[in-house]
Amino acid sequence: MPEWLLHYENQDPNERCAPIGETWQALNNPGDILQWDATDDWRTTHAANDLTVGGQLLLRIEGNDAAQGFDFAATYTQIELNRLI
């Protein structure tokens, strides 16, 4: 299974960044994850997150017309609070 690494570094000094604690919550709280929807055509209908090494992030993503959908699962291999997932 491929490993994914998400890294974001703000290069714009005029851009306001959320405090790391808020960002961590938005990335890991199932209620916040449901708000991630990136397009008007798809939405996350279910999110579960076991933020432990070996735990899983489970998402159900469906088209707004409910005709299409898929399940997404990721397993955590490393976690450092407020720093690394």
C-alpha positions in Angstrom: 0.0 0.0 0.0 1.5 3.4 -0.9 2.3 5.9 1.8 1.0 9.5 1.5 2.6 12.5 3.0 0.7 15.8 3.3 2.9 18.8 3.8 1.8 22.4 3.6 4.1 25.3 4.3 2.7 28.9 4.0 5.0 31.0 1.9 2.7 34.1 1.9 3.4 36.3 4.9 0.0 38.1 4.3 -2.0 34.9 4.5 -3.6 34.2 7.9 -3.0 30.6 9.0 -5.2 28.9 11.6 -3.4 28.0 14.9 -2.0 24.4 14.7 -4.5 23.1 17.2 -7.4 24.3 15.1 -5.8 22.8 12.0 -5.1 19.5 13.7 -8.8 19.3 14.9 -10.1 20.1 11.4 -8.0 17.3 9.9 -8.9 14.7 12.5 -12.4 15.4 13.9 -15.1 13.4 12.0 -17.5 16.4 12.3 -15.0 18.7 10.7 -14.0 16.1 8.1 -17.6 16.1 6.8 -17.1 19.8 5.9 -14.1 19.1 3.6 -16.1 18.8 0.5 -14.0 20.1 -2.4 -16.6 20.3 -5.1 -20.2 21.0 -5.5 -20.7 17.6 -7.1 -19.4 15.4 -4.3 -19.8 15.3 -0.5 -18.5 13.2 2.4 -21.5 11.4 3.9 -19.6 9.5 6.6 -16.4 9.9 8.5 -14.8 7.9 11.2 -11.3 8.4 12.5 -9.2 6.3 14.9 -6.2 8.6 15.3 -3.8 5.9 16.7 -0.9 4.1 15.0 -2.6 1.3 13.2 -5.9 3.1 13.4 -7.9 4.1 10.3 -9.5 7.1 8.7 -12.7 5.8 7.0 -14.7 8.0 4.6 -17.8 7.5 2.4 -17.9 10.0 -0.5 -20.9 10.2 -2.7 -22.1 12.2 -5.6 -24.8 14.7 -4.8 -27.2 12.7 -7.0 -26.4 9.6 -4.9 -25.9 7.6 -8.1 -22.1 7.2 -7.5 -20.0 6.8 -4.4 -16.9 5.2 -3.0 -15.3 4.3 0.3 -11.9 5.6 1.3 -9.7 4.1 4.0 -6.2 5.0 5.2 -4.2 3.4 8.0 -2.0 5.6 10.2 1.6 4.5 10.4 3.1 7.5 12.3 1.5 10.2 14.5 3.1 13.1 16.3 0.5 15.4 18.0 0.1 18.7 16.1 2.9 17.8 13.7 2.7 14.5 11.8 0.0 12.1 10.6 
